[in-house]
């Protein structure tokens, strides 16, 4: 198999596995225990917290470990919305329809069951959020604003500073889902101006089942879970020590090796984009041609069933995606395809090709040799099925 779906998940780096190994058996104590075995486990967590804080440019006490990016999004949105309503009566959540389902579905539940309202930010044809729209929607009734750093489905990068400034002037907490961005972009929180930032381990060669939420000092959250006092009372439960260690190691490696990794994937990404648009009729790039993740290429093909194309690619030995891994299998165009204005006959034919530090030029060349024929085959089969 040639793997071209690094936006869905990444293989665990051997260095990460090695860092985690002692904490599965040799150092197995419960971090909440007062005896030496527990204290060694607690020390490992605090060392990991300091590593994450150094990458984010924040204080260790502002880092909360979670089970994944989705949980981080949930804690940020539910926690901030509930706290703001208690403190100020604010009931509007402001976000965009191009967000990850972890944000969209959480907002929809807060609206349906908890009495919140939602204000939808406008996006352009590349999926970028409009700061002008943010300026109109964000006011004293706003409980929290959430705008993703980089879109998982179409790769577009949002410039967060301007929206952060609007939130800051109006005293509204600003959250960003940086799960997809952290593998290749700086996540220093003061550079972005955010109050809350979500991360997930498995997008940057760390283990699945672990993530983190940055919570700026002074940002109030109501916990989504209750129990013990772990993670400053915001995320109770016995911490997953080996995975926390692995996550911190993976984030540090992504930070330290960022320029090297970008220099590797960007030319390959540009080769994919250029060849696809030149070799395949009725194909268009989705997302920004300039402000996009360096490893991310995404397309729409007119008259193609995207899921059928994925099946053909899989049979030929290539693993790709039709967009968000959470959307794969949905027979309708994704919310993102609709939000950027693609007609249905284009939106159904989405393809996401995402590269990683282990992708080789030979793998990309092999993929580009076979893709045009498979797109035409998928078109033929789609016409026969119509």
N, C-alpha and C positions, 0 to 999 in steps of 0.2 A: 504494500500500500504506500502511495505517495500522499503524505498528509499535508493538506493546504487549508486547514481550518483552525489556525492558532487563535482566532478570536473566540472560538467556542471553548477550548481548553488547551493546555500545553502539557507536554511531558515533564515530569518532575526532574529537575536538574540533579545529576548524581551528587553534586556538592551539597545540595539541600537534603537529599536522602541521608548522606553521611552525617550532617549536622543533627538530624532528627534521631538517628539510630540509638544513642545512649538513653533517650528518654522513654523508650518503649519498655525497657526491662531493667537496665542497670540503675537508672535514676527514675524510679517509678512512684515516688511518694506523692501524696496529695499536697498541693501547694498551700492548703489552708492549715495543715498540721504544724504543730510547734516544734516537733522533734527534727533531728538533723536531716533525715531523708526528705521530709516535706519542705524544709527550708532550702535544700539544694534545688528542688523543683521550682520553688518560688523565685529563687535567684535567677534561674534560667528564664522565667517569664519576664522578670524585671530587666534582665539584660536585653531580651528581645524588644521590650517596650522602648528602651533607650535607642536601639538601632532604628526602629521605625520612626521615633521622634527625630532622630538626626536626619533622616531622609526627608521628613516632612518639614523640618525646620520649626519644630514646636517643642513644648515641654512634655516629658514622659507622662505626666498626669493627664494630658489631653488625648491620650491614645487608649481606646477601649477595644479589646479583642472580642471578636464575634465568631460565628460559625461560617460566614460567607458574606459576599457583597450584598446579597439580597437581604440578609438580616440587618446589615449595616444601614441599608436604605430604609428598611422598616423602622428601625430604632430612631433614625434621624427624623423621618417624616412624622411618625406617630408621636414620638417624644416631644418634638418641637411644637407640633400643632396643638397637642393637649396642654403643654405648659403655657403657650401663648394665650390660649383661650382662657385658662385659669387666671392668668395675670392681667390680661388686657381686654378680654372679650373678643379678640380677633378670631375670625372663623373662615377666612378665605385662604386656600392653598393655591399658589401660582406655579404652574409648570407647563410643559409642552407635550404635544401628542407624540413626539418622536422619542420620548424617554423609554428606558428599559421597562418591561412589564413589572419589575420589582417596584418601580416608582408608580407607574400608571395604575396598577391594580390596587396598590395600597391607598392611593388617593381616592380611587372609586369607592373603596370600602369605607374610608373615612367620610365620604359624602353620603353614602347610602345608609350607614348604620350609626354614624356619630354626629350628624347634623352640620358637617362642614360644607363649604361651597368651593368650587374650583374655578379659577380663571385661567384660560388657555392662552399661552403665549404664541404669537405668530412666528412661523419659520419661513425661510425663503426656499427656493427650489433645490437648494443644496442641503436643506435641513438645518441651517444655522438659525439660532434664536435671535429675534429682533430686539435689540436694547430699547428701541422706541416703544415697542409693545410692552416691555417690562416697565418702562417709565409710566405708561398709562395705567397699568393694572396694579402696581404695588403701592399700597397706601396704608393708613393706620388700621385698616380692617384685615390686613394680610397677616396670617399666622406664620407662614414659612414659604420660601421660594426654593424650587429645585430645578436646576439646569445641568444636564450632564456635560462633562468635560469633553469627551469624544464619543461619537455615536458608534455603538457596537455593530450596527447593521450596515451603515453606509460610510463610516470612517470619518465623518466631518468633525472638525475640532471647533468648539465654541470658544470665543474670547470672553472670559468670565469677568475680567476686571470692571468693565463698564456696568454690568448688572450688579456686581458686588458693591460698587459705589452707590448705586441707587438704593440697594437694601440697607447699606450702612447709614445713609442719610435719613432713612425712614425707620431705623431701628428694627428691621426685620431680619431674622436669621436666614442665612443663605447656605443651601446645601448643594453639593455637586456629587454625582455618581462618577467617580474616577476609576471605576473597576477596569474599563477597557483602556484607559489612557496611561495607567501607571507603568506599563511595560516599556513605553517609549517616550513619555513626556515627563517633564519635571512636575512633581506634586508638592512643591514647597508651598505651604498654605498661605503665607503672607503675600507671595507673588500673585496668587489667584484671588486673594481677598475673601476667602470663604470662611464660614463659621463651622461647617460640618462637611466632611469629605469621606466617602465610602471607598473601601479597597477590598479586593478579593485575591486569595492566594493563587488559585489555579490558572489565572490568566497570565502569570509572569513566572512560570516554571516552578511554582510552589505546589504544595498539596491541595487537593480539594477538601472542602469542609472547614476552612478557616478564613477569616477576614479581619478587618479592623474598621473602626469609625473614629475619625478625628473629631473632637468636640472642643471648640475654642473655649477657653476659660471664661466663665460668666454666661455661657449659653445653657439655658435650662432645658432639661429633658425629663419627661415622665417615662419611667422604664416600661418597656413593652412586656417584660417578664418580671416576676417577683420570686423571691427566694432569699438566698444568702446575700452577703455584701460584696461578692466578688466584682471585679472591674468597676470599682467605685460605686457599687450599688446599681449600675446601669445595665449590667448583663450578668445576672446571678447564674450559678452553676459551676461545677468543678471544671477548671480550665483544661483545655486540650494541650498539654505541655509540649509534646513533640511537634504538633502541627503549628503551634505558635512560634516555636523555635525555627521551624522550616519556613514559615511565612516571612519572618524577619530576615532570614538568610536570603531568600529569593528576592525580596524587595531591595536589600542591600546590593545584591549582584546586579539587579536591573539598573539600579542607580549608578553603580561603579562602571558598568559596561555599556551604558546607554549609547554613547557615541559610536562605539565599535559595532553594536548591534544595528543601529540605524544605518551606518555605512554599508552594512551587509545587505539589509532587506530593501532599502529604498531603490537601488538600481533594478533589483528583481521585480519589485512592484511596478516600476515605470515600464519595464519590459512587458509585463502582463497587460497593463492598461493600453500601451501603444499597439501591441500586436492584436489584442481582441478588437479594438475599435477599427483597426485597419482591415482585419481578415474576416470579420463577421458582419454581414449586412443587418440592418435594423437593430443595431446594438448601441446602447448609450451608457456612459458612466453615471452612476448614481453617487451623490455626495459631492463635496467640493473638489475641484481638480487641484487646488493648491493647499487649502487648509484641511489636510486629511492625514490620518495616521500613516507613518512611513511604511508599514507592512500591509496595508489594507487596500484591496481593489474590489470594487463592487459594481455590478452591471445589471441592466435590464434588457432583455431580449424580447422584441415584439413577437406575439404569437407562439410563445413557448410556455409549456407547463414546467415551472421551475423544479417541482418535486420529481417530475419525470426525468429532467436533465440530471438531477442529483443521482437518481437511480442508475442512469446510463454511465455517469462518471464513476460511480461506485463499482459497477460491473467491470469497468476498464481499469480499476485499481487506484482511483483518486478520491480522496475525502475532501469535499467542499461543503458549502452551506448555501441555503437560499436566503439567509439573513441571520437574524438572531437564532441561536440554538434553541431558545425557548419557543420559537415560532415554527420550527421545522415541522412539516406535516399538515399545517393549516392550509386548506385548499383555497383560501381567499388571500388577496394581497395583504401584506402586513399593514399595521397602522402607519408605519413610517412611509411606506410606498404611497399610501393615500395622502398623508400629510404633505409630501413634497409635490403632490399634484399629478402623479402618473396615472394615465388611464388604465383600466383594468387589464386590457390585453397586453400592456407593458408591465404592469405591476406584478402580474402572476409569474412573469419570467425573470425573477431576480436570481442573481448568483453572487455569492460572496467568496472571494479568494483571499485568504489571509496567510501570510508567511511568517516564519520564525527564524530564530538564530541557527537552527539546524537545517533549514531549507537550502538545497543546493541548486546551482545554475542548471545542472542536468535535469533535475526534477521539474523545474520551471519550463525548460525547453520541451520536455516530454509532454507536459500538460498542454502547452500551446500548440503542439503538433496535432493533438487529438481533439481538442475542444471544438474547433470549427465544424468538423464532421458530426460531432455529437449534437451540437446545437441544431444543425440542419435535420438530423434524424429526429430529434425531439419535435421540431416544427412539423415534420411529415406526420408523425404519430398524433400530434395534437390536432392537425387538420382532419385526419381520418376519424378521430374520436368525436369531432364536432358534429 
